[in-house]
Amino acid sequence: MNRMGAANRPFFFITDFEMARPLLFPLDKLPGDIYFSTPVHRKTPEEQEISPSLQMKIHPVEFDVYKRSFNNVTGNIEHGNSYLLNLTFPTEIDINLTLKEIFLLSQAKYKLLYRDEFVVFSPEIFVRIDNGVIRSYPMKGTIDASLPGAEDIIMHDEKELAEHNTIIDLIRNDLSIISNNVEVTRYRYIDLIRTNGKDLLQVSSEITGELTGNWMETIGDIIVSMLPAGSISGAPKKETVRIIRESEICERGYYTGVFGLFDGERVESAVMIRFIEQSGGKYVYKSGGGITWLSDVRKEYDELISKVYVPVG
C-alpha cells in the first residue's frame, strides 16, 4: 500500500478482523467478481430482476450460549482487563435472495460483494482521507426508531454514553499517533437506518486529524496502525482482542474487517458490519454490540438480534 500510494497508483483493499488474510488489488485490475459501492466510487454488476420482496427468517444463537460468552466478557471487565468489548455472534438465516441480489437491493453508504462468499452493506465509515485531513466516524449506539422518545432515550442512556465516549477516546488516541491537531468535530449525531424489519437510529461522532504532506507514501502504515477498528473491538485494544478470541464461538473472518480504496488522491473506507456470508450452502449473518460494566445481558442479546437486517426502503 505504501509503494502504490507513493506512486499515486489507485488500489482497492480488504482486510479481515485479525489481519491474517489481507487483500490488495490495483484498482484497474480488480477481479470481475468483486463489486463495491461507496459515496465516491462504485463498480456494480448489471441490474437484474430481483424477487418481488425480501423474505428473511432468523435463527439466533440460544440465549444461554450468548450468556456464557457475555459472562466471560463482564468477568474480564470486572477485573479491569477491558473497559469496553464488542461481542459478536453468527445467526443462521433463511433468505429468498442471492448475495448478488442482496448487494443490489440493499441501501447503504458502503457496499461490498466479494465473489459468492460474502456481502456487506455497512453504514459505518472507517476513515476518510482528503486534502491531507483524516476523518474517522465511530458508530456506537442503536435503538428502534419506532419507540416513543427513541432519540431522547438513546442520547441520555448512561451505558450508551459511556460506550460512545470510550470509543471516541480510543479513536482520538489512534489518530494522535499518525496525525496532528486531533479533535472531535461532530459529537454524537444520529443517522436513520431503514431496514426490512424496522427503522433504527444509530449514533456516531466525527474525529479529525491533519496528516503530513507526504501521507500517501505511508498510507499502509496509517491504515494498518488503526486496525482493528476501535468500534468493533474495544479498549484497551490488544487485551480486548484477546478476550474476544476466547469469548466468541467462531472466528470473525472478514466480518468487522475493513474495505476501501485509494483513488490517487483520497481514501474511502468502511468497517464491514452488516455482513452476510455463505458457507456450505447456508447463509450466516454476523452481528454484535458493545459490552460495558453497565450492560444488561438480555438487552445486549436483543440488540444482537435487532441488528440482523437488510437495509431496504
C-alpha positions, 0 to 999 in steps of 0.5 A: 500500500505504501509503494502504490500510494507513493506512486499515486497508483489507485488500489482497492483493499480488504482486510479481515478482523485479525489481519491474517488474510489481507487483500490488495488489488490495483484498482484497474485490475480488480477481479470481475467478481468483486463489486463495491459501492461507496459515496465516491466510487462504485463498480456494480454488476448489471441490474437484474430482476430481483424477487418481488420482496425480501423474505428473511427468517432468523435463527439466533444463537440460544440465549444461554450460549450468548450468556456464557460468552457475555459472562466471560466478557463482564468477568474480564471487565470486572477485573479491569482487563477491558473497559469496553468489548464488542461481542459478536455472534453468527445467526443462521438465516433463511433468505429468498435472495442471492448475495448478488441480489442482496448487494443490489437491493440493499441501501447503504453508504458502503457496499461490498460483494466479494465473489459468492462468499460474502456481502456487506452493506455497512453504514459505518465509515472507517476513515476518510482521507482528503486534502491531507485531513483524516476523518474517522466516524465511530458508530456506537449506539442503536435503538428502534426508531419506532419507540416513543422518545427513541432519540431522547432515550438513546442520547441520555442512556448512561451505558450508551454514553459511556460506550460512545465516549470510550470509543471516541477516546480510543479513536482520538488516541489512534489518530494522535499517533499518525496525525496532528491537531486531533479533535472531535468535530461532530459529537454524537449525531444520529443517522436513520437506518431503514431496514426490512424489519424496522427503522433504527437510529444509530449514533456516531461522532466525527474525529479529525486529524491533519496528516503530513504532506507526504501521507500517501507514501505511508498510507499502509502504515496509517491504515494498518496502525488503526486496525482493528477498528476501535468500534468493533473491538474495544479498549484497551485494544490488544487485551480486548482482542484477546478476550474476544478470541476466547469469548466468541464461538467462531472466528470473525473472518472478514466480518468487522474487517475493513474495505476501501480504496485509494483513488490517487488522491483520497481514501474511502473506507468502511468497517464491514458490519452488516455482513452476510456470508455463505458457507456450505450452502447456508447463509450466516449473518454476523452481528454484535454490540458493545459490552460495558460494566453497565450492560444488561445481558438480555438487552445486549442479546436483543440488540444482537438480534435487532441488528440482523437486517437488510437495509431496504426502503 
